[in-house]
């Protein structure tokens, strides 16, 4: 096992990894940017090191800054969290070249799954259904030709992408002509790679993902699914497990097929296979995330497995120590992303100082957050203030507990989406478990916010 891990991330996930290290008796050093000095993880850590200025390109995204911080502080492994360098094969390779361990899949595995377009083909060859789409697009004429074959509407997707950047919906050839170059330059600016592909746009889909864990010895298990259909602008807001969209048989079938495909494809460590389920119940693979997910707490709540500890143990070369039969998810869990953004103003991010702050408590309540009263939310990063997760024996009780917890949760000083969450919980479509990923974008947040004013 490692002696000391450098935590190369920020916010709530840096704190989550710090807690895992402490629980495992492993030393930890939190690497932070100048803008994050006052954040909870560097404040609570026994050891912390500044790795550069607020600009992530010169701190959290700088391989030389991160690797030298690990060496200077005597760490033998680096945990990249999510985002930033967490899926960067080149970084994982540099970490290894310096005699350190990257906590995540080995560089070769990250390389194999780096292109979303190539991953689609790879997993299709291992038996997963993918959304009808194109290969890599050569130019605009090629895109028009492919879109004609697939049939409009189509989504233009950056192959190196993530976070919805550069992803564009086009309904006609004319729209495609108007959008293609913009998407290409957004992809280049966002990911340093302008390769694009097309996917047929599925209306009224649900987002369901399967969590897997594979050790170096080749043992593979799945930890069930998460339903992430409550989204705004194609980004997740609320996640729950089990998915209300799947029958027991469909759930088992999807998880088993996903696990078989990914194990055959040579995966290692934690991974999440994302699927869209169409109105007929057909599940189409869209992408894999080769890291711990933001929404991992709900899986921890239902399975009782510490996923960050599992990830660290796999990276250290230890066997899973679990078989599929040991994974017995219980009850229902829901996570709410608490964001500093204004739902009434097009979800515009908010910055500023937090005034009063109170985290809820009680049975089945979990809060993962790096903020506290007086904390100044920096403008440089994402708007995630923390996550509220709830567990209960069944879905109706989980919804009731969640509403009570959201009422208790107090974040003064800036606008958040807490009330939007309460309004969504009270909405009949959510209660019926029938939310599709386009719901909020189609109707806007206004009806939800209005319904929430009880
Ligand atoms: P990113 O990695 O940029 O977040 P994903 O490929 O994971 O992009 O897709 C994010 C979300 O975008 C999905 O959860 C879904 O809401 C929407 N989406 C992606 N692909 C499609 C598709 N082919 N049809 C309809 N919606 C899609």
Boltz pocket constraint, residues with backbone or C-beta under 6 A from the ligand:
constraints:
  - pocket:
      binder: B
      contacts: [[A, 131], [A, 155], [A, 161], [A, 162], [A, 163], [A, 164], [A, 165], [A, 167], [A, 199], [A, 200], [A, 201], [A, 202], [A, 203], [A, 205], [A, 207], [A, 228], [A, 231], [A, 234], [A, 235], [A, 274], [A, 276], [A, 286], [A, 287], [A, 437], [A, 438]]
      max_distance: 6.0
